[in-house]
Amino acid sequence: MSRIPVFVHSNVLADLRPAPINPSWILEGKPIANVAEIQRSHDGNALTLVWSCTPGKFNWFYDSDETLYLLEGVVFLDEGLPTERRIGPGDVVFFPAGSHAQWRVETAVRKVAFLRRGLPARVTKMVNVLRKFRNLRSGSRNSGFAGSGFGSPVT
């Protein structure tokens, strides 16, 4: 059975709605955040959204893995390293679940964020065993993303 993997979401910016930053996380200014959900996986463990924020400084605590692609604006990230990291349009950043960063938004930002909640370790091991078994059975070493070490999802 084939699934059509096409999803079109038009006029995302019109769908932005308020997404207030936790007031106890705000360190400077009055940043105003908005969000629009683009896609949610069937199992609820993956989410794609567009997020925007006005200038300000705040902490952010990640409860799921997040990969972001900055569309516009400038942000300085303080991750406890000796210097801040500057990110701008076109930059991609990954934050693992459980991490923390301090955001200093210089100019209003907009990003596409891909969030993923990890599965429990036991489930992940089971999925990996099933993938290996399926690949052995089909004679394929890697039927997923070519060269990435990423197997195709178990269906």
Rosetta constraint file for C-alpha pairs under 8 A:
AtomPair CA 9 CA 38 HARMONIC 6.78 0.50
AtomPair CA 11 CA 15 HARMONIC 7.22 0.50
AtomPair CA 12 CA 16 HARMONIC 6.93 0.50
AtomPair CA 12 CA 36 HARMONIC 6.72 0.50
AtomPair CA 12 CA 38 HARMONIC 7.62 0.50
AtomPair CA 12 CA 50 HARMONIC 7.58 0.50
AtomPair CA 13 CA 36 HARMONIC 7.45 0.50
AtomPair CA 15 CA 35 HARMONIC 7.85 0.50
AtomPair CA 15 CA 36 HARMONIC 5.49 0.50
AtomPair CA 16 CA 34 HARMONIC 5.59 0.50
AtomPair CA 16 CA 35 HARMONIC 4.89 0.50
AtomPair CA 16 CA 36 HARMONIC 4.56 0.50
AtomPair CA 16 CA 50 HARMONIC 7.80 0.50
AtomPair CA 16 CA 51 HARMONIC 7.80 0.50
AtomPair CA 17 CA 34 HARMONIC 5.12 0.50
AtomPair CA 17 CA 35 HARMONIC 5.40 0.50
AtomPair CA 17 CA 36 HARMONIC 6.36 0.50
AtomPair CA 18 CA 32 HARMONIC 7.83 0.50
AtomPair CA 18 CA 33 HARMONIC 6.19 0.50
AtomPair CA 18 CA 34 HARMONIC 4.41 0.50
AtomPair CA 18 CA 35 HARMONIC 6.44 0.50
AtomPair CA 19 CA 32 HARMONIC 7.82 0.50
AtomPair CA 19 CA 33 HARMONIC 5.28 0.50
AtomPair CA 19 CA 34 HARMONIC 4.78 0.50
AtomPair CA 19 CA 35 HARMONIC 5.93 0.50
AtomPair CA 20 CA 32 HARMONIC 6.49 0.50
AtomPair CA 20 CA 33 HARMONIC 5.66 0.50
AtomPair CA 20 CA 34 HARMONIC 7.31 0.50
AtomPair CA 21 CA 25 HARMONIC 7.11 0.50
AtomPair CA 21 CA 26 HARMONIC 7.32 0.50
AtomPair CA 21 CA 31 HARMONIC 7.68 0.50
AtomPair CA 21 CA 32 HARMONIC 7.36 0.50
AtomPair CA 21 CA 33 HARMONIC 6.62 0.50
AtomPair CA 22 CA 26 HARMONIC 7.05 0.50
AtomPair CA 25 CA 58 HARMONIC 5.33 0.50
AtomPair CA 25 CA 59 HARMONIC 4.94 0.50
AtomPair CA 25 CA 60 HARMONIC 6.95 0.50
AtomPair CA 26 CA 30 HARMONIC 7.66 0.50
AtomPair CA 26 CA 31 HARMONIC 7.82 0.50
AtomPair CA 26 CA 56 HARMONIC 7.78 0.50
AtomPair CA 26 CA 57 HARMONIC 6.16 0.50
AtomPair CA 26 CA 58 HARMONIC 4.20 0.50
AtomPair CA 26 CA 59 HARMONIC 6.47 0.50
AtomPair CA 27 CA 56 HARMONIC 7.77 0.50
AtomPair CA 27 CA 57 HARMONIC 5.33 0.50
AtomPair CA 27 CA 58 HARMONIC 5.02 0.50
AtomPair CA 27 CA 59 HARMONIC 7.40 0.50
AtomPair CA 28 CA 56 HARMONIC 5.57 0.50
AtomPair CA 28 CA 57 HARMONIC 4.87 0.50
AtomPair CA 28 CA 58 HARMONIC 6.84 0.50
AtomPair CA 29 CA 55 HARMONIC 7.18 0.50
AtomPair CA 29 CA 56 HARMONIC 4.66 0.50
AtomPair CA 29 CA 57 HARMONIC 6.51 0.50
AtomPair CA 30 CA 54 HARMONIC 7.98 0.50
AtomPair CA 30 CA 55 HARMONIC 7.46 0.50
AtomPair CA 30 CA 56 HARMONIC 5.94 0.50
AtomPair CA 31 CA 53 HARMONIC 6.28 0.50
AtomPair CA 31 CA 54 HARMONIC 5.03 0.50
AtomPair CA 31 CA 55 HARMONIC 5.47 0.50
AtomPair CA 31 CA 56 HARMONIC 4.82 0.50
AtomPair CA 31 CA 57 HARMONIC 7.39 0.50
AtomPair CA 32 CA 53 HARMONIC 5.39 0.50
AtomPair CA 32 CA 54 HARMONIC 5.33 0.50
AtomPair CA 32 CA 55 HARMONIC 7.88 0.50
AtomPair CA 33 CA 51 HARMONIC 7.05 0.50
AtomPair CA 33 CA 52 HARMONIC 5.46 0.50
AtomPair CA 33 CA 53 HARMONIC 4.21 0.50
AtomPair CA 33 CA 54 HARMONIC 6.67 0.50
AtomPair CA 34 CA 51 HARMONIC 5.68 0.50
AtomPair CA 34 CA 52 HARMONIC 5.22 0.50
AtomPair CA 34 CA 53 HARMONIC 6.46 0.50
AtomPair CA 35 CA 49 HARMONIC 6.81 0.50
AtomPair CA 35 CA 50 HARMONIC 5.62 0.50
AtomPair CA 35 CA 51 HARMONIC 4.40 0.50
AtomPair CA 35 CA 52 HARMONIC 6.42 0.50
AtomPair CA 36 CA 49 HARMONIC 5.57 0.50
AtomPair CA 36 CA 50 HARMONIC 5.24 0.50
AtomPair CA 36 CA 51 HARMONIC 6.60 0.50
AtomPair CA 37 CA 47 HARMONIC 7.58 0.50
AtomPair CA 37 CA 48 HARMONIC 6.28 0.50
AtomPair CA 37 CA 49 HARMONIC 4.39 0.50
AtomPair CA 37 CA 50 HARMONIC 6.55 0.50
AtomPair CA 38 CA 47 HARMONIC 7.66 0.50
AtomPair CA 38 CA 48 HARMONIC 5.39 0.50
AtomPair CA 38 CA 49 HARMONIC 4.98 0.50
AtomPair CA 38 CA 50 HARMONIC 7.12 0.50
AtomPair CA 39 CA 47 HARMONIC 5.71 0.50
AtomPair CA 39 CA 48 HARMONIC 5.09 0.50
AtomPair CA 39 CA 49 HARMONIC 6.94 0.50
AtomPair CA 40 CA 44 HARMONIC 6.13 0.50
AtomPair CA 40 CA 45 HARMONIC 7.79 0.50
AtomPair CA 40 CA 46 HARMONIC 5.84 0.50
AtomPair CA 40 CA 47 HARMONIC 4.46 0.50
AtomPair CA 40 CA 48 HARMONIC 6.45 0.50
AtomPair CA 41 CA 45 HARMONIC 6.33 0.50
AtomPair CA 41 CA 46 HARMONIC 5.19 0.50
AtomPair CA 41 CA 47 HARMONIC 6.34 0.50
AtomPair CA 45 CA 116 HARMONIC 5.53 0.50
AtomPair CA 45 CA 117 HARMONIC 4.97 0.50
AtomPair CA 45 CA 118 HARMONIC 7.23 0.50
AtomPair CA 46 CA 114 HARMONIC 7.30 0.50
AtomPair CA 46 CA 115 HARMONIC 5.52 0.50
AtomPair CA 46 CA 116 HARMONIC 4.35 0.50
AtomPair CA 46 CA 117 HARMONIC 6.41 0.50
AtomPair CA 47 CA 114 HARMONIC 5.87 0.50
AtomPair CA 47 CA 115 HARMONIC 5.06 0.50
AtomPair CA 47 CA 116 HARMONIC 6.46 0.50
AtomPair CA 48 CA 112 HARMONIC 7.16 0.50
AtomPair CA 48 CA 113 HARMONIC 5.66 0.50
AtomPair CA 48 CA 114 HARMONIC 4.61 0.50
AtomPair CA 48 CA 115 HARMONIC 6.25 0.50
AtomPair CA 49 CA 112 HARMONIC 5.74 0.50
AtomPair CA 49 CA 113 HARMONIC 5.32 0.50
AtomPair CA 49 CA 114 HARMONIC 6.72 0.50
AtomPair CA 50 CA 110 HARMONIC 7.02 0.50
AtomPair CA 50 CA 111 HARMONIC 5.66 0.50
AtomPair CA 50 CA 112 HARMONIC 4.55 0.50
AtomPair CA 50 CA 113 HARMONIC 6.20 0.50
AtomPair CA 51 CA 110 HARMONIC 5.60 0.50
AtomPair CA 51 CA 111 HARMONIC 5.40 0.50
AtomPair CA 51 CA 112 HARMONIC 6.47 0.50
AtomPair CA 51 CA 113 HARMONIC 7.26 0.50
AtomPair CA 52 CA 108 HARMONIC 7.23 0.50
AtomPair CA 52 CA 109 HARMONIC 5.40 0.50
AtomPair CA 52 CA 110 HARMONIC 4.20 0.50
AtomPair CA 52 CA 111 HARMONIC 6.44 0.50
AtomPair CA 53 CA 105 HARMONIC 7.75 0.50
AtomPair CA 53 CA 108 HARMONIC 5.63 0.50
AtomPair CA 53 CA 109 HARMONIC 5.39 0.50
AtomPair CA 53 CA 110 HARMONIC 6.66 0.50
AtomPair CA 54 CA 105 HARMONIC 7.03 0.50
AtomPair CA 54 CA 107 HARMONIC 6.83 0.50
AtomPair CA 54 CA 108 HARMONIC 4.35 0.50
AtomPair CA 54 CA 109 HARMONIC 6.60 0.50
AtomPair CA 55 CA 104 HARMONIC 7.39 0.50
AtomPair CA 55 CA 105 HARMONIC 4.66 0.50
AtomPair CA 55 CA 106 HARMONIC 5.39 0.50
AtomPair CA 55 CA 107 HARMONIC 5.56 0.50
AtomPair CA 55 CA 108 HARMONIC 5.51 0.50
AtomPair CA 56 CA 103 HARMONIC 7.94 0.50
AtomPair CA 56 CA 104 HARMONIC 5.89 0.50
AtomPair CA 56 CA 105 HARMONIC 5.30 0.50
AtomPair CA 56 CA 106 HARMONIC 7.12 0.50
AtomPair CA 57 CA 102 HARMONIC 7.19 0.50
AtomPair CA 57 CA 103 HARMONIC 5.53 0.50
AtomPair CA 57 CA 104 HARMONIC 4.29 0.50
AtomPair CA 57 CA 105 HARMONIC 6.18 0.50
AtomPair CA 58 CA 102 HARMONIC 5.68 0.50
AtomPair CA 58 CA 103 HARMONIC 5.33 0.50
AtomPair CA 58 CA 104 HARMONIC 6.63 0.50
AtomPair CA 59 CA 100 HARMONIC 7.22 0.50
AtomPair CA 59 CA 101 HARMONIC 5.94 0.50
AtomPair CA 59 CA 102 HARMONIC 4.30 0.50
AtomPair CA 59 CA 103 HARMONIC 6.05 0.50
AtomPair CA 60 CA 100 HARMONIC 5.70 0.50
AtomPair CA 60 CA 101 HARMONIC 5.47 0.50
AtomPair CA 60 CA 102 HARMONIC 6.05 0.50
AtomPair CA 60 CA 103 HARMONIC 7.09 0.50
AtomPair CA 61 CA 98 HARMONIC 6.99 0.50
AtomPair CA 61 CA 99 HARMONIC 6.15 0.50
AtomPair CA 61 CA 100 HARMONIC 4.56 0.50
AtomPair CA 61 CA 101 HARMONIC 6.76 0.50
AtomPair CA 62 CA 66 HARMONIC 7.53 0.50
AtomPair CA 62 CA 95 HARMONIC 7.08 0.50
AtomPair CA 62 CA 96 HARMONIC 7.09 0.50
AtomPair CA 62 CA 97 HARMONIC 5.21 0.50
AtomPair CA 62 CA 98 HARMONIC 5.42 0.50
AtomPair CA 62 CA 99 HARMONIC 5.48 0.50
AtomPair CA 62 CA 100 HARMONIC 6.13 0.50
AtomPair CA 63 CA 97 HARMONIC 4.91 0.50
AtomPair CA 63 CA 98 HARMONIC 5.52 0.50
AtomPair CA 63 CA 99 HARMONIC 7.75 0.50
AtomPair CA 63 CA 117 HARMONIC 7.90 0.50
AtomPair CA 64 CA 96 HARMONIC 6.70 0.50
AtomPair CA 64 CA 97 HARMONIC 4.15 0.50
AtomPair CA 64 CA 98 HARMONIC 7.09 0.50
AtomPair CA 64 CA 115 HARMONIC 6.35 0.50
AtomPair CA 64 CA 116 HARMONIC 5.72 0.50
AtomPair CA 64 CA 117 HARMONIC 4.87 0.50
AtomPair CA 64 CA 118 HARMONIC 7.22 0.50
AtomPair CA 65 CA 94 HARMONIC 7.44 0.50
AtomPair CA 65 CA 95 HARMONIC 5.80 0.50
AtomPair CA 65 CA 96 HARMONIC 4.42 0.50
AtomPair CA 65 CA 97 HARMONIC 4.48 0.50
AtomPair CA 65 CA 115 HARMONIC 5.58 0.50
AtomPair CA 65 CA 116 HARMONIC 5.14 0.50
AtomPair CA 65 CA 117 HARMONIC 6.20 0.50
AtomPair CA 65 CA 118 HARMONIC 7.58 0.50
AtomPair CA 66 CA 94 HARMONIC 5.73 0.50
AtomPair CA 66 CA 95 HARMONIC 5.15 0.50
AtomPair CA 66 CA 96 HARMONIC 6.38 0.50
AtomPair CA 66 CA 97 HARMONIC 7.40 0.50
AtomPair CA 66 CA 113 HARMONIC 6.51 0.50
AtomPair CA 66 CA 114 HARMONIC 5.57 0.50
AtomPair CA 66 CA 115 HARMONIC 4.47 0.50
AtomPair CA 66 CA 116 HARMONIC 6.48 0.50
AtomPair CA 67 CA 92 HARMONIC 6.98 0.50
AtomPair CA 67 CA 93 HARMONIC 5.64 0.50
AtomPair CA 67 CA 94 HARMONIC 4.35 0.50
AtomPair CA 67 CA 95 HARMONIC 6.35 0.50
AtomPair CA 67 CA 113 HARMONIC 5.79 0.50
AtomPair CA 67 CA 114 HARMONIC 5.16 0.50
AtomPair CA 67 CA 115 HARMONIC 6.54 0.50
AtomPair CA 68 CA 92 HARMONIC 5.53 0.50
AtomPair CA 68 CA 93 HARMONIC 5.34 0.50
AtomPair CA 68 CA 94 HARMONIC 6.49 0.50
AtomPair CA 68 CA 111 HARMONIC 6.37 0.50
AtomPair CA 68 CA 112 HARMONIC 5.66 0.50
AtomPair CA 68 CA 113 HARMONIC 4.35 0.50
AtomPair CA 68 CA 114 HARMONIC 6.17 0.50
AtomPair CA 69 CA 89 HARMONIC 7.79 0.50
AtomPair CA 69 CA 90 HARMONIC 6.38 0.50
AtomPair CA 69 CA 91 HARMONIC 5.84 0.50
AtomPair CA 69 CA 92 HARMONIC 4.60 0.50
AtomPair CA 69 CA 93 HARMONIC 6.76 0.50
AtomPair CA 69 CA 111 HARMONIC 5.53 0.50
AtomPair CA 69 CA 112 HARMONIC 5.28 0.50
AtomPair CA 69 CA 113 HARMONIC 6.48 0.50
AtomPair CA 70 CA 87 HARMONIC 7.70 0.50
AtomPair CA 70 CA 88 HARMONIC 6.24 0.50
AtomPair CA 70 CA 89 HARMONIC 4.94 0.50
AtomPair CA 70 CA 90 HARMONIC 5.56 0.50
AtomPair CA 70 CA 91 HARMONIC 5.61 0.50
AtomPair CA 70 CA 92 HARMONIC 6.56 0.50
AtomPair CA 70 CA 109 HARMONIC 7.44 0.50
AtomPair CA 70 CA 110 HARMONIC 6.24 0.50
AtomPair CA 70 CA 111 HARMONIC 4.36 0.50
AtomPair CA 70 CA 112 HARMONIC 6.55 0.50
AtomPair CA 71 CA 88 HARMONIC 7.73 0.50
AtomPair CA 71 CA 89 HARMONIC 4.84 0.50
AtomPair CA 71 CA 90 HARMONIC 6.13 0.50
AtomPair CA 71 CA 109 HARMONIC 7.39 0.50
AtomPair CA 71 CA 110 HARMONIC 5.47 0.50
AtomPair CA 71 CA 111 HARMONIC 5.13 0.50
AtomPair CA 71 CA 112 HARMONIC 7.15 0.50
AtomPair CA 72 CA 88 HARMONIC 6.64 0.50
AtomPair CA 72 CA 89 HARMONIC 4.80 0.50
AtomPair CA 72 CA 90 HARMONIC 7.97 0.50
AtomPair CA 72 CA 108 HARMONIC 7.52 0.50
AtomPair CA 72 CA 109 HARMONIC 5.27 0.50
AtomPair CA 72 CA 110 HARMONIC 5.32 0.50
AtomPair CA 72 CA 111 HARMONIC 7.08 0.50
AtomPair CA 73 CA 88 HARMONIC 5.94 0.50
AtomPair CA 73 CA 89 HARMONIC 6.42 0.50
AtomPair CA 73 CA 105 HARMONIC 7.89 0.50
AtomPair CA 73 CA 106 HARMONIC 7.39 0.50
AtomPair CA 73 CA 107 HARMONIC 5.08 0.50
AtomPair CA 73 CA 108 HARMONIC 5.22 0.50
AtomPair CA 73 CA 109 HARMONIC 4.16 0.50
AtomPair CA 73 CA 110 HARMONIC 6.68 0.50
AtomPair CA 74 CA 86 HARMONIC 7.10 0.50
AtomPair CA 74 CA 87 HARMONIC 5.91 0.50
AtomPair CA 74 CA 88 HARMONIC 4.78 0.50
AtomPair CA 74 CA 89 HARMONIC 7.39 0.50
AtomPair CA 74 CA 105 HARMONIC 6.21 0.50
AtomPair CA 74 CA 106 HARMONIC 5.50 0.50
AtomPair CA 74 CA 107 HARMONIC 5.42 0.50
AtomPair CA 74 CA 108 HARMONIC 7.21 0.50
AtomPair CA 74 CA 109 HARMONIC 6.44 0.50
AtomPair CA 75 CA 86 HARMONIC 5.83 0.50
AtomPair CA 75 CA 87 HARMONIC 5.38 0.50
AtomPair CA 75 CA 88 HARMONIC 6.59 0.50
AtomPair CA 75 CA 103 HARMONIC 6.56 0.50
AtomPair CA 75 CA 104 HARMONIC 5.60 0.50
AtomPair CA 75 CA 105 HARMONIC 4.52 0.50
AtomPair CA 75 CA 106 HARMONIC 5.80 0.50
AtomPair CA 75 CA 107 HARMONIC 7.39 0.50
AtomPair CA 75 CA 109 HARMONIC 7.48 0.50
AtomPair CA 76 CA 84 HARMONIC 5.88 0.50
AtomPair CA 76 CA 85 HARMONIC 5.38 0.50
AtomPair CA 76 CA 86 HARMONIC 4.49 0.50
AtomPair CA 76 CA 87 HARMONIC 6.30 0.50
AtomPair CA 76 CA 103 HARMONIC 6.00 0.50
AtomPair CA 76 CA 104 HARMONIC 5.04 0.50
AtomPair CA 76 CA 105 HARMONIC 6.47 0.50
AtomPair CA 76 CA 106 HARMONIC 7.49 0.50
AtomPair CA 77 CA 84 HARMONIC 5.32 0.50
AtomPair CA 77 CA 85 HARMONIC 5.06 0.50
AtomPair CA 77 CA 86 HARMONIC 6.44 0.50
AtomPair CA 77 CA 87 HARMONIC 7.67 0.50
AtomPair CA 77 CA 101 HARMONIC 6.30 0.50
AtomPair CA 77 CA 102 HARMONIC 5.65 0.50
AtomPair CA 77 CA 103 HARMONIC 4.99 0.50
AtomPair CA 77 CA 104 HARMONIC 6.40 0.50
AtomPair CA 78 CA 83 HARMONIC 7.14 0.50
AtomPair CA 78 CA 84 HARMONIC 4.73 0.50
AtomPair CA 78 CA 85 HARMONIC 6.62 0.50
AtomPair CA 78 CA 101 HARMONIC 5.69 0.50
AtomPair CA 78 CA 102 HARMONIC 4.94 0.50
AtomPair CA 78 CA 103 HARMONIC 6.63 0.50
AtomPair CA 79 CA 84 HARMONIC 7.25 0.50
AtomPair CA 79 CA 100 HARMONIC 6.81 0.50
AtomPair CA 79 CA 101 HARMONIC 4.80 0.50
AtomPair CA 79 CA 102 HARMONIC 6.43 0.50
AtomPair CA 80 CA 101 HARMONIC 7.77 0.50
AtomPair CA 87 CA 91 HARMONIC 6.03 0.50
AtomPair CA 95 CA 99 HARMONIC 6.40 0.50
AtomPair CA 97 CA 117 HARMONIC 7.78 0.50
AtomPair CA 105 CA 109 HARMONIC 7.16 0.50
AtomPair CA 119 CA 123 HARMONIC 6.23 0.50
AtomPair CA 119 CA 124 HARMONIC 6.06 0.50
AtomPair CA 120 CA 124 HARMONIC 6.34 0.50
AtomPair CA 121 CA 125 HARMONIC 6.22 0.50
AtomPair CA 122 CA 126 HARMONIC 6.29 0.50
AtomPair CA 123 CA 127 HARMONIC 6.17 0.50
AtomPair CA 124 CA 128 HARMONIC 6.19 0.50
AtomPair CA 125 CA 129 HARMONIC 6.23 0.50
AtomPair CA 126 CA 130 HARMONIC 6.21 0.50
AtomPair CA 127 CA 131 HARMONIC 6.16 0.50
AtomPair CA 127 CA 154 HARMONIC 6.96 0.50
AtomPair CA 128 CA 132 HARMONIC 6.22 0.50
AtomPair CA 129 CA 133 HARMONIC 6.12 0.50
AtomPair CA 130 CA 134 HARMONIC 6.05 0.50
AtomPair CA 130 CA 154 HARMONIC 7.27 0.50
AtomPair CA 131 CA 135 HARMONIC 6.02 0.50
AtomPair CA 131 CA 151 HARMONIC 6.84 0.50
AtomPair CA 131 CA 152 HARMONIC 7.47 0.50
AtomPair CA 131 CA 153 HARMONIC 7.57 0.50
AtomPair CA 131 CA 154 HARMONIC 6.44 0.50
AtomPair CA 132 CA 136 HARMONIC 6.05 0.50
AtomPair CA 133 CA 137 HARMONIC 6.09 0.50
AtomPair CA 134 CA 138 HARMONIC 6.12 0.50
AtomPair CA 135 CA 139 HARMONIC 5.81 0.50
AtomPair CA 135 CA 140 HARMONIC 4.82 0.50
AtomPair CA 135 CA 141 HARMONIC 5.84 0.50
AtomPair CA 135 CA 142 HARMONIC 7.03 0.50
AtomPair CA 135 CA 143 HARMONIC 7.37 0.50
AtomPair CA 136 CA 140 HARMONIC 6.26 0.50
AtomPair CA 136 CA 141 HARMONIC 7.20 0.50
AtomPair CA 142 CA 146 HARMONIC 7.11 0.50
AtomPair CA 142 CA 147 HARMONIC 7.97 0.50
AtomPair CA 142 CA 149 HARMONIC 7.08 0.50
AtomPair CA 142 CA 150 HARMONIC 7.32 0.50
AtomPair CA 142 CA 151 HARMONIC 5.57 0.50
AtomPair CA 142 CA 152 HARMONIC 7.50 0.50
AtomPair CA 143 CA 151 HARMONIC 5.85 0.50
AtomPair CA 143 CA 152 HARMONIC 5.60 0.50
AtomPair CA 144 CA 149 HARMONIC 7.98 0.50
AtomPair CA 144 CA 150 HARMONIC 5.78 0.50
AtomPair CA 144 CA 151 HARMONIC 4.41 0.50
AtomPair CA 144 CA 152 HARMONIC 3.97 0.50
AtomPair CA 144 CA 153 HARMONIC 7.60 0.50
AtomPair CA 145 CA 149 HARMONIC 7.19 0.50
AtomPair CA 145 CA 150 HARMONIC 5.63 0.50
AtomPair CA 145 CA 151 HARMONIC 6.71 0.50
AtomPair CA 145 CA 152 HARMONIC 7.17 0.50
AtomPair CA 146 CA 150 HARMONIC 7.79 0.50
